[in-house]
Amino acid sequence: MTETATEAMETTARTVPLDPKRAGTRRVGLADGAVKRIKAMLAREANPEAFFRISVTGGGCSGFQYDFSFDTVMGEEDLIFERDGVRLVIDEMSLSFVDGAELRYEEELVGAYFTIENPNATSSCGCGSSFSI
């Protein structure tokens, strides 16, 4: 197993579902960089009810695409995962596409962005915002 895969497993293990009965064994990991960036962004939101949402929608150049947003409204199908005070919310349908994946925050010379390392994706586009299964 590569060092990156080991790090991903350790990070995913630290992400705790707030409703373990509904989440079962399904998990979405938050890498250290993603936690740090989300905390900084939430501090600017100045809304203690805000949380980070990941959803999967149809579209993009590979069939499905990731959507990242801040939200304050929970739905019946939402599951909450938490790490170091950061709440990550994802609906049941989207979770089926990203179970076992890890949210990362990448900083490069060309820019900074959130990305998902998704073990369920069979292919993805060059920018990493869309994928197929």
N, CA, C and O of each residue as an XYZ file, in Angstrom:
532
protein
N       0.846     -1.174      0.000
C       0.000      0.000      0.000
C       0.895      1.242      0.000
O       1.881      1.304      0.735
N       0.549      2.213     -0.817
C       1.365      3.416     -0.899
C       1.150      4.289      0.322
O       0.180      4.122      1.061
N       2.068      5.222      0.523
C       1.948      6.139      1.660
C       0.678      6.972      1.549
O       0.015      7.226      2.554
N       0.330      7.403      0.330
C      -0.873      8.207      0.129
C      -2.121      7.407      0.489
O      -3.022      7.932      1.144
N      -2.186      6.151      0.072
C      -3.346      5.318      0.393
C      -3.456      5.109      1.899
O      -4.557      5.124      2.448
N      -2.330      4.916      2.565
C      -2.337      4.747      4.017
C      -2.825      6.008      4.700
O      -3.640      5.938      5.619
N      -2.333      7.179      4.259
C      -2.783      8.448      4.828
C      -4.280      8.621      4.638
O      -4.972      9.077      5.548
N      -4.792      8.259      3.453
C      -6.221      8.402      3.179
C      -7.037      7.535      4.123
O      -8.072      7.969      4.631
N      -6.577      6.305      4.363
C      -7.304      5.420      5.260
C      -7.311      5.976      6.682
O      -8.337      5.928      7.361
N      -6.184      6.497      7.131
C      -6.111      7.040      8.479
C      -7.012      8.262      8.633
O      -7.683      8.418      9.654
N      -7.026      9.128      7.620
C      -7.858     10.325      7.672
C      -9.331      9.931      7.660
O     -10.127     10.475      8.425
N      -9.692      8.992      6.800
C     -11.081      8.552      6.727
C     -11.523      7.962      8.064
O     -12.657      8.174      8.495
N     -10.647      7.236      8.705
C     -10.991      6.623      9.983
C     -11.268      7.675     11.055
O     -12.028      7.420     11.990
N     -10.664      8.846     10.931
C     -10.879      9.892     11.923
C     -12.162     10.685     11.672
O     -12.569     11.473     12.526
N     -12.803     10.492     10.523
C     -14.056     11.172     10.234
C     -15.181     10.389     10.889
O     -15.339      9.196     10.631
N     -15.954     11.041     11.723
C     -16.956     10.352     12.530
C     -18.361     10.686     12.029
O     -18.702     11.864     11.920
N     -19.191      9.669     11.719
C     -20.583      9.973     11.370
C     -21.349     10.314     12.643
O     -21.212      9.624     13.653
N     -22.144     11.358     12.602
C     -22.899     11.753     13.787
C     -24.138     10.885     13.993
O     -24.730     10.903     15.072
N     -24.533     10.134     12.982
C     -25.625      9.181     13.116
C     -25.109      7.825     12.611
O     -25.398      7.435     11.480
N     -24.342      7.102     13.456
C     -23.687      5.872     13.006
C     -24.642      4.802     12.491
O     -24.268      4.025     11.612
N     -25.863      4.741     13.016
C     -26.806      3.719     12.551
C     -27.182      3.951     11.093
O     -27.278      2.999     10.318
N     -27.395      5.205     10.716
C     -27.741      5.513      9.322
C     -26.528      5.410      8.414
O     -26.645      4.959      7.274
N     -25.365      5.821      8.901
C     -24.166      5.812      8.056
C     -23.635      4.398      7.858
O     -23.068      4.093      6.808
N     -23.811      3.532      8.852
C     -23.266      2.181      8.753
C     -21.763      2.235      8.611
O     -21.087      2.900      9.396
N     -21.237      1.549      7.628
C     -19.790      1.539      7.407
C     -19.359      2.590      6.390
O     -18.173      2.700      6.082
N     -20.306      3.361      5.868
C     -19.970      4.359      4.846
C     -19.255      5.550      5.471
O     -19.624      6.013      6.551
N     -18.235      6.038      4.786
C     -17.433      7.150      5.285
C     -17.003      8.057      4.141
O     -16.873      7.619      2.998
N     -16.786      9.309      4.460
C     -16.139     10.267      3.571
C     -15.058     10.933      4.404
O     -15.347     11.499      5.458
N     -13.819     10.870      3.945
C     -12.712     11.419      4.700
C     -12.472     12.890      4.437
O     -12.831     13.419      3.385
N     -11.864     13.535      5.402
C     -11.450     14.935      5.282
C      -9.954     15.000      5.566
O      -9.521     14.724      6.685
N      -9.173     15.359      4.570
C      -7.729     15.501      4.760
C      -7.454     16.742      5.603
O      -8.290     17.640      5.702
N      -6.279     16.776      6.204
C      -5.898     17.893      7.067
C      -6.051     19.244      6.368
O      -6.588     20.186      6.951
N      -5.585     19.342      5.127
C      -5.668     20.600      4.384
C      -7.105     21.042      4.158
O      -7.400     22.236      4.218
N      -8.004     20.097      3.898
C      -9.414     20.430      3.693
C     -10.034     20.944      4.987
O     -10.795     21.912      4.969
N      -9.715     20.303      6.105
C     -10.239     20.749      7.405
C      -9.792     22.179      7.683
O     -10.596     23.027      8.069
N      -8.512     22.435      7.484
C      -7.959     23.769      7.750
C      -8.623     24.830      6.862
O      -8.996     25.898      7.348
N      -8.770     24.540      5.570
C      -9.363     25.520      4.639
C     -10.840     25.744      4.943
O     -11.300     26.886      4.920
N     -11.588     24.691      5.224
C     -13.013     24.844      5.530
C     -13.194     25.671      6.798
O     -14.074     26.530      6.857
N     -12.371     25.420      7.809
C     -12.447     26.213      9.039
C     -12.232     27.694      8.743
O     -12.959     28.543      9.258
N     -11.239     28.004      7.919
C     -10.949     29.402      7.575
C     -12.118     30.024      6.812
O     -12.479     31.174      7.062
N     -12.700     29.282      5.897
C     -13.819     29.803      5.110
C     -15.063     29.982      5.983
O     -15.789     30.966      5.843
N     -15.301     29.032      6.876
C     -16.458     29.155      7.767
C     -16.310     30.341      8.724
O     -17.299     30.981      9.080
N     -15.094     30.627      9.130
C     -14.864     31.778     10.016
C     -15.286     33.074      9.330
O     -15.792     33.989      9.979
N     -15.077     33.148      8.022
C     -15.500     34.333      7.267
C     -17.005     34.362      7.053
O     -17.583     35.438      6.902
N     -17.651     33.202      7.039
C     -19.109     33.134      6.872
C     -19.826     33.757      8.059
O     -20.920     34.301      7.906
N     -19.226     33.684      9.228
C     -19.782     34.248     10.468
C     -21.192     33.736     10.755
O     -22.027     34.463     11.293
N     -21.452     32.477     10.391
C     -22.739     31.858     10.678
C     -22.462     30.514     11.344
O     -22.016     29.580     10.678
N     -22.718     30.403     12.634
C     -22.396     29.161     13.343
C     -23.210     27.953     12.866
O     -22.853     26.813     13.163
N     -24.286     28.190     12.140
C     -25.116     27.093     11.623
C     -24.597     26.547     10.294
O     -25.055     25.494      9.850
N     -23.659     27.230      9.652
C     -23.175     26.828      8.333
C     -22.346     25.557      8.410
O     -21.662     25.300      9.400
N     -22.420     24.769      7.348
C     -21.629     23.549      7.222
C     -21.223     23.381      5.768
O     -21.767     24.037      4.879
N     -20.262     22.496      5.534
C     -19.756     22.231      4.185
C     -20.539     21.062      3.601
O     -20.689     20.026      4.248
N     -21.036     21.227      2.385
C     -21.833     20.188      1.727
C     -21.121     19.690      0.479
O     -20.577     20.465     -0.307
N     -21.143     18.368      0.325
C     -20.698     17.734     -0.919
C     -21.914     17.068     -1.538
O     -22.660     16.365     -0.856
N     -22.110     17.290     -2.822
C     -23.165     16.568     -3.527
C     -22.630     16.129     -4.883
O     -21.669     16.694     -5.405
N     -23.268     15.119     -5.432
C     -22.909     14.596     -6.746
C     -24.114     14.799     -7.646
O     -25.234     14.433     -7.289
N     -23.882     15.383     -8.817
C     -24.957     15.612     -9.782
C     -24.544     15.030    -11.123
O     -23.361     14.795    -11.370
N     -25.510     14.802    -11.976
C     -25.221     14.359    -13.327
C     -24.641     15.512    -14.119
O     -25.043     16.661    -13.941
N     -23.691     15.205    -14.997
C     -23.109     16.244    -15.838
C     -21.606     16.168    -15.850
O     -21.011     15.169    -15.447
N     -21.000     17.240    -16.316
C     -19.541     17.258    -16.427
C     -19.108     16.446    -17.628
O     -19.941     15.821    -18.283
N     -17.849     16.444    -17.922
C     -17.367     15.747    -19.114
C     -17.235     14.240    -18.911
O     -16.998     13.514    -19.876
N     -17.383     13.753    -17.677
C     -17.244     12.316    -17.425
C     -18.538     11.649    -16.964
O     -18.537     10.441    -16.727
N     -19.627     12.379    -16.828
C     -20.904     11.785    -16.453
C     -21.476     12.271    -15.137
O     -22.679     12.513    -15.040
N     -20.635     12.420    -14.116
C     -21.052     12.937    -12.814
C     -20.094     14.050    -12.416
O     -18.938     14.065    -12.838
N     -20.576     14.971    -11.611
C     -19.688     16.018    -11.136
C     -19.918     16.290     -9.661
O     -21.016     16.099     -9.138
N     -18.859     16.738     -9.003
C     -18.914     17.084     -7.590
C     -19.368     18.530     -7.448
O     -19.033     19.386     -8.266
N     -20.125     18.780     -6.410
C     -20.525     20.146     -6.092
C     -20.171     20.396     -4.632
O     -20.555     19.618     -3.759
N     -19.446     21.468     -4.363
C     -19.051     21.856     -3.015
C     -19.722     23.175     -2.687
O     -19.704     24.103     -3.495
N     -20.316     23.262     -1.501
C     -20.973     24.508     -1.120
C     -21.091     24.601      0.396
O     -20.903     23.622      1.118
N     -21.405     25.802      0.851
C     -21.766     25.996      2.245
C     -23.276     26.063      2.299
O     -23.918     26.594      1.393
N     -23.838     25.524      3.363
C     -25.291     25.443      3.488
C     -25.662     25.614      4.953
O     -24.808     25.513      5.834
N     -26.935     25.874      5.207
C     -27.435     25.954      6.579
C     -28.704     25.128      6.762
O     -29.246     25.059      7.865
N     -29.180     24.501      5.689
C     -30.433     23.743      5.737
C     -30.143     22.261      5.554
O     -29.514     21.856      4.577
N     -30.611     21.453      6.511
C     -30.446     20.007      6.442
C     -31.692     19.383      5.828
O     -32.811     19.834      6.070
N     -31.482     18.336      5.030
C     -32.586     17.584      4.463
C     -32.732     16.242      5.154
O     -31.839     15.811      5.884
N     -33.850     15.585      4.927
C     -34.105     14.275      5.551
C     -33.083     13.222      5.135
O     -32.773     12.318      5.911
N     -32.569     13.330      3.937
C     -31.633     12.332      3.406
C     -30.181     12.655      3.720
O     -29.285     11.931      3.285
N     -29.930     13.719      4.461
C     -28.557     14.135      4.752
C     -27.927     13.331      5.879
O     -28.583     12.973      6.857
N     -26.647     13.058      5.719
C     -25.834     12.443      6.764
C     -24.729     13.427      7.111
O     -24.220     14.132      6.240
N     -24.362     13.474      8.374
C     -23.335     14.400      8.837
C     -22.110     13.603      9.273
O     -22.212     12.636     10.029
N     -20.955     14.029      8.782
C     -19.681     13.485      9.211
C     -18.901     14.645      9.812
O     -19.017     15.778      9.346
N     -18.114     14.374     10.833
C     -17.395     15.460     11.498
C     -15.953     15.072     11.764
O     -15.640     13.925     12.085
N     -15.091     16.056     11.621
C     -13.685     15.891     11.977
C     -13.158     17.228     12.473
O     -13.256     18.238     11.776
N     -12.608     17.234     13.658
C     -11.987     18.428     14.239
C     -12.908     19.644     14.197
O     -12.452     20.761     13.949
N     -14.184     19.434     14.435
C     -15.133     20.540     14.482
C     -15.715     20.944     13.139
O     -16.578     21.821     13.088
N     -15.269     20.332     12.053
C     -15.802     20.634     10.729
C     -16.898     19.626     10.411
O     -16.671     18.416     10.419
N     -18.099     20.149     10.127
C     -19.211     19.288      9.746
C     -19.286     19.190      8.222
O     -19.360     20.200      7.522
N     -19.267     17.960      7.731
C     -19.406     17.660      6.317
C     -20.752     16.975      6.147
O     -21.014     15.953      6.780
N     -21.603     17.529      5.299
C     -22.939     16.983      5.088
C     -23.040     16.487      3.658
O     -22.613     17.149      2.712
N     -23.618     15.303      3.533
C     -23.787     14.701      2.214
C     -25.083     13.908      2.205
O     -25.395     13.212      3.171
N     -25.834     14.010      1.120
C     -27.099     13.279      1.038
C     -26.829     11.810      0.710
O     -25.773     11.463      0.180
N     -27.794     10.962      1.032
C     -27.645      9.503      0.874
C     -27.268      9.108     -0.558
O     -26.394      8.264     -0.754
N     -27.917      9.709     -1.555
C     -27.647      9.345     -2.945
C     -26.208      9.708     -3.321
O     -25.507      8.901     -3.931
N     -25.772     10.896     -2.966
C     -24.394     11.303     -3.280
C     -23.380     10.437     -2.546
O     -22.322     10.119     -3.088
N     -23.703     10.056     -1.313
C     -22.791      9.227     -0.532
C     -22.534      7.886     -1.215
O     -21.441      7.331     -1.102
N     -23.534      7.366     -1.922
C     -23.326      6.093     -2.615
C     -22.247      6.208     -3.695
O     -21.619      5.207     -4.040
N     -22.021      7.408     -4.234
C     -20.994      7.618     -5.249
C     -19.615      7.908     -4.652
O     -18.598      7.662     -5.301
N     -19.572      8.427     -3.425
C     -18.295      8.854     -2.842
C     -17.937      8.124     -1.548
O     -17.076      8.582     -0.798
N     -18.590      6.995     -1.283
C     -18.278      6.217     -0.085
C     -16.811      5.807     -0.110
O     -16.346      5.204     -1.077
N     -16.091      6.131      0.942
C     -14.677      5.800      1.041
C     -13.751      6.831      0.420
O     -12.531      6.670      0.455
N     -14.317      7.888     -0.148
C     -13.507      8.935     -0.779
C     -12.971      9.907      0.269
O     -13.393      9.890      1.426
N     -12.036     10.751     -0.157
C     -11.468     11.741      0.747
C     -11.479     13.114      0.085
O     -11.043     13.269     -1.055
N     -11.981     14.103      0.812
C     -11.960     15.491      0.355
C     -10.595     16.072      0.697
O     -10.131     15.977      1.833
N      -9.966     16.671     -0.296
C      -8.647     17.290     -0.101
C      -8.688     18.734     -0.590
O      -9.535     19.113     -1.400
N      -7.765     19.517     -0.084
C      -7.595     20.881     -0.557
C      -6.184     20.990     -1.108
O      -5.207     20.797     -0.384
N      -6.086     21.301     -2.395
C      -4.804     21.357     -3.088
C      -4.409     22.808     -3.333
O      -5.231     23.620     -3.759
N      -3.161     23.125     -3.064
C      -2.620     24.448     -3.362
C      -1.446     24.269     -4.313
O      -0.438     23.651     -3.971
N      -1.595     24.818     -5.510
C      -0.564     24.707     -6.535
C      -0.281     26.084     -7.118
O      -0.965     27.052     -6.788
N       0.709     26.174     -7.970
C       1.037     27.448     -8.597
C      -0.121     27.996     -9.430
O      -0.305     29.210     -9.510
N      -0.895     27.115    -10.046
C      -1.999     27.554    -10.903
C      -3.255     27.901    -10.119
O      -4.196     28.449    -10.693
N      -3.298     27.603     -8.840
C      -4.453     27.938     -8.022
C      -4.664     26.938     -6.898
O      -3.913     25.975     -6.746
N      -5.692     27.188     -6.125
C      -6.050     26.317     -5.005
C      -7.488     25.850     -5.211
O      -8.327     26.595     -5.716
N      -7.763     24.603     -4.812
C      -9.078     24.047     -5.073
C      -9.319     22.801     -4.216
O      -8.380     22.164     -3.739
N     -10.602     22.472     -4.035
C     -10.983     21.226     -3.381
C     -11.019     20.139     -4.441
O     -11.398     20.384     -5.586
N     -10.624     18.943     -4.051
C     -10.677     17.796     -4.938
C     -11.069     16.570     -4.120
O     -10.899     16.546     -2.901
N     -11.584     15.572     -4.787
C     -11.962     14.335     -4.103
C     -11.162     13.186     -4.682
O     -11.141     12.970     -5.894
N     -10.502     12.450     -3.794
C      -9.838     11.217     -4.187
C     -10.871     10.117     -3.978
O     -11.145      9.714     -2.848
N     -11.438      9.638     -5.076
C     -12.591      8.743     -5.029
C     -12.217      7.340     -5.529
O     -11.954      7.163     -6.718
N     -12.193      6.354     -4.644
C     -11.848      4.997     -5.065
C     -12.931      4.344     -5.922
O     -12.683      3.307     -6.537
N     -14.126      4.935     -5.970
C     -15.222      4.372     -6.756
C     -15.192      4.822     -8.213
O     -15.824      4.195     -9.062
N     -14.475      5.888     -8.513
C     -14.433      6.429     -9.868
C     -13.558      5.561    -10.760
O     -12.432      5.216    -10.400
N     -14.082      5.217    -11.915
C     -13.297      4.443    -12.878
C     -12.495      5.356    -13.789
O     -11.477      4.944    -14.346
N     -12.951      6.596    -13.944
C     -12.206      7.596    -14.700
C     -12.659      8.976    -14.247
O     -13.726      9.132    -13.653
N     -11.836      9.969    -14.537
C     -12.198     11.342    -14.208
C     -11.617     12.268    -15.254
O     -10.726     11.886    -16.014
N     -12.124     13.485    -15.289
C     -11.620     14.454    -16.256
C     -10.288     15.007    -15.762
O      -9.891     14.756    -14.624
N      -9.618     15.739    -16.595
C      -8.303     16.277    -16.270
C      -8.298     17.205    -15.075
O      -7.320     17.238    -14.327
N      -9.385     17.973    -14.873
C      -9.411     18.911    -13.740
C      -9.911     18.264    -12.465
O      -9.821     18.872    -11.399
N     -10.437     17.047    -12.540
C     -10.862     16.320    -11.360
C     -12.232     16.697    -10.811
O     -12.610     16.242     -9.731
N     -12.983     17.527    -11.542
C     -14.289     17.927    -11.031
C     -15.414     17.014    -11.510
O     -16.532     17.100    -11.001
N     -15.140     16.145    -12.473
C     -16.163     15.191    -12.892
C     -15.553     13.797    -12.974
O     -14.336     13.640    -13.070
N     -16.424     12.784    -12.934
C     -15.951     11.404    -12.884
C     -17.007     10.473    -13.440
O     -18.156     10.868    -13.641
N     -16.614      9.232    -13.688
C     -17.567      8.190    -14.085
C     -17.357      6.982    -13.197
O     -16.299      6.801    -12.594
N     -18.383      6.170    -13.132
C     -18.327      4.957    -12.306
C     -18.647      3.760    -13.175
O     -18.658      2.629    -12.688
